[in-house]
Amino acid sequence: MTTFKEISGQLIRTLSSDPTDPQTGQIWYNSTIGVLKGYQNIGGAWASGGNLATATKQHAGAGTQTAGLSMGGAPPQTQEYDGSTWTTGGTLGTGRYVLAGCGTQTAGLAFGGYDGSNLTATEEYNGTSWTAGGNLATARRGLGGLGLQTAGLAFGGLTTPATPAGNVTATEEYNGSAWTGGGNLGTARRVLGGAGTQTAGLGFGGYTTGESNATEEYNGSAWTAGGNLNTARSNLAGSGTQTAGLGFGGQNPPSTTLANTEQYDGSTWTATTSMGTARNSLAGAGIQTAGLAFGGNVPPTTAATEEYHDPTFATQTLTTS
């Protein structure tokens, strides 16, 4: 039988307390509590980040975990994240909520939404101020967004009335100045999640006649069905790419708010560690291995920010069989 020393080149040490700076793969016996422990990769996990300067919900997100952008919402605002702190940015020309966004902190794009009426208005952010861009062809709120300021994608959403009959499949592509029609979603829905690029996009969840678990993938001209979410939900957020996506939060009555997090590999969603704060109508940014969740409705409206890290290393109690 192979011993641990033969595998690792070291013996399992007996310690009276856990080491303060363990090394990956290190195993020890804690004699005080009589437990075998090790320091290992536990997969993805959420950790608290700095709170938004202004608590908000029904907003849009863009950027990365260390350079995030929050735009619009209820109340409408622009906030920038540096990896630890949110600060106030330039004011949108049209205050709005249930909008979509994409891009980066210094090249953001906000489009659609609601200010008492459904909007076509598009605005571009340069890291300091917003300027008007080309209008959407279809006024809508609760739409999905992804991509870059010069290559954005708008899809789904709600026209009027606020019933399933008002859900749309319309997809539009932005080239940095104007929107043009793209291939329609297979399923009309609103308040869905999005991730990826204009030519490799991901749309998931949302509301049809109820909460949806459907996922669709965009190739630059058409949507095709992907693997279903494990938990159907609407008013969720997402980040990442078409082959490495992250979906988190949302709602599925009667639970109302969810902390559930799932990772997408291009064909299948896998449940991973839940957020610390369950919420819907939140925004997201970043990539699958370094995601950012901020704001939303608990209720009440929250300023909470969480950062997703994968891999995450932690001390774990080990069992033998």
N, C-alpha and C positions, 0 to 999 in steps of 0.2 A: 504494500500500500504506500503510495506517495505521500510524503509528509509536507506540511506547509513550508518548512525550512528548505526542502528540496525544490519546491516550486518558486519561492520568493527569495531564497538566500538568507532568510532571517527567521528567528524564533518568534513565537507569539509572546510578547512581554506581559508581565503582570504589573498593573499600575493601580495606585489607590484612587486616582481620578482620571478623567479623560484628558488627553493631551490638548494643550491650547492651540497648537498649530500642527494638526495631523497631516500626513502625506497621503495622497491618493493611493488606495489599495492597502493602507496600513491596518492591521488588526491587533487588538490588545484585549486583555482580560481585566475588567474593572473589579478589583477584589473587594471594594467597599460595598458594592451592590450585587456582586456575584453574577455579572453579565459579560458575555463576550460581545465586543463591539468592533466596528470597522468604519473606515471613511471611504465612501463610494459615491458613484454617480447615481442619483435618484431620478434622473430624467428632468423634464421641464418643471419649473416651479415659479410661482409669483412672489414678488417681494414689494413692499410698500415703497412708493416714490414720493416726491414732493407734491403737495396738494395744489390744484388749480388756484390761481389768484382769485377767481370768481367761480363759484359752483355753477354748473350749467348742465343742461340735458338737450337732447335732440339737436346736437351739433355735429360737425364733421371733423375728421382728423386727417393729417398727412405727415410726411417726414419719417424720422427714425426715432429710436429710443433715446438718443442723446441730442436730437435736434428735431423735436416734435412741434406740430402746429395744430391748434384748436381754432375752429372758425365757426361763427354763427352760434345758433342755439337759443335756448330760452333761460336766461336773457342772452341776446346776441352779443358776441365779443370776439376778439382775436387774442390768443395767448400763445406764447412760445416757451418751449421746454429745452433746457440745456443739459438734461440728464439728472438734475437734482431740483431745480427751481423753475416755476412758471412765472413769466413776466408779461405784462400787457403789451400788445402790438398795435398796429394801425387798425383803425375802425373801418369795417365794411361800408361801402357806399349804400347798400341796401341791407338793413338789418333783417335777419330771417332765421327760421328754424326748420327742422326736418329737411335740410339741404344735403348735398353731397359735396365731396371734395377729394382732391388728389394732389400729387406733386411733392414738393419738399418745403422746408421752412422758409427758404429764400426764393422759391419759385412755386408758389401754391396756386391752386385753382379751386374756386367755390362756384357752385352752379345749382340752379333750381331752388326749391324750398318754398316757404310759405310766410307771408307777412299780412295775412288777411285774405290774400288771393294766391293762387299758385303762380310761381314765377318761372320766367325763362332766363332771367338775368344771370350773367356769368361775370366773375371778377377774377383778376390776376393779382397775386401778391409778390412783391419783390424783396420781402424781408423787412420792409418798413411801411409801405402803403399799398392800398388796393386801387386798381384802375379797371375800368370797364373793358370786358372782352366781348366776343360775339355771342348773341343770344341763342339759347336752345330753340329748336323748332317746336318742341312740345313742352308747354308749361306744366310743371308737376312738382310734387313734394314726395318725400319718403322714397326717393330714388337711390340707386346704388351708384358708386363712383370708384374709379381706379385709374392708375396710370400716372402720367406726367403732365405738367402745365402745357407742354407742346404736343402731347399725345395722350389726351384724356379720353375716358369712356364713361358715358352716362347710360343707365339702363333701368328699365322698370319704373316703378313709382305709381303715384296716384294722381289722377285728374279729378274731376268731380262727377258724380257725388262720392262721398266717402264710404263706399260700399265695394264689394268685390267687382261690381260692374265698372267701377272707376279705375281699377288696376290696369296698367298698360304693359305691353311687351316691348315698346319702342326702345331702340338703342341708337345712340348718336356718338360720333367720333369727333374729337376736337384736334385741330392741327396747330394751335397756337394763336389762331385768330377767328376761326369759324367752325361751326358744327355741321357735319353732314351725316346722313342716315347710314346706319349699319344694319346688320342682321338682327331680326327680332328675337327676343327671349322665347324659349319654348313654352314657358309658363308665365302668364301675367301675374305680377306680385309687387308688393310695396314693402318698405322698411326691411330691406334685405342687406346682407353683408357683401363686401367685395374685396378683391385682392388681385395683385398681378399687374400686367401691362396691357396696352391697347391691342396687342397681337397675341397675347397669352393671358387672358383674363379669367377670373373666377367669380361667379355669383352664387350665393347660397343662402338658404333660409328665407325668411320673409313671411308675408301674410297673403294668402289667396282667399279661400273661404274660411280659413283657420290658419294656425301656424304651420309652416312648411318645413320639410327637411330636405327639399330638392336642391341639388347642386348642378350648375351648368358651367361649361367651359367655352371660352370664346377664342377663336383662332385668327381674329382680324376681319372676319367676314360673316361667320355663322356661329351660333351656339349649339353645343351638343350636351347630352346628359352626362353627368359625372356621378360619383358615388354619393349616396345620401348621408346627411348628418345623422349621427346617432340620436340626437335630441332635436326634434322639430322646434323651431323658435322664430320669433320676429324681433325687430328692434335690437338686433345684435350688432357686434362690430367684428372687423377682421383685419388681417395684415398678412404680409408675405407675398408669395408667388403662386402661380397655378399649380406647381408641383411641390410646393412647400408652404402651404397656407396655414393660417391660424384663425379659428373662429371662437368668440368668447362672449359671455353674457347673453342678454336678451330676455325674452319672456315667453312663457307657454302656460296660459291659464289652465287650472286654477293656481299654479305655483306663482304666477305673476313675474317674479324676478328670478334670474338664473345666474349662477357663478360658473356654470359648466364651460370647460375649455376643450377644444378638439383640434387635432393636427391633421392636415391633409397631405398625402404623398403623391397626388396626381391621379389617384383612383379610389382611395379609401380614407375615411375619417376615423381617427383613433382618439378615444377619450384620454385626457391627461389631467394634470392637477388643476383643480378649480381655483378661481380667483378668491381672494380673501373677502371681497365685498360683492354680494350678488346685486345685479342691477340691470336695467334695460335702458334703451335710448342713450347709450354711451358712445364714445368714439374710440378709434384705434389707430395705431401707426406702427411702423417698424417692419421686421421680418419675423419668420417663424421662430428663430432661435433667440431673437431679441425684440420681443413685442412690447407694446405700450397700450394700456387701457386707462381712460380718464373720463371723469364726469359721469353723468347718467342719472337715472331715477332709481332710488332704493325702494320706496320713497323715504324721505324727501329727496330733493335734488342734492347731489353730492359733489364735492370737490376732489374726492379720493382718486389718486393715481397709483397704478400698479405696473411693475416691470416684470416681463416674463423672460426667464433665462433657461436655456437648454443647451448644454447640460448644466445641472446644478449638483454640487457635491456637498454631502452632509454626513454627519456621524449617525450611524444606524446600529440598532441592536441586531445581532446575528443569531440565527437559530441553526441547529444541526439536526440531521435526521439519520 
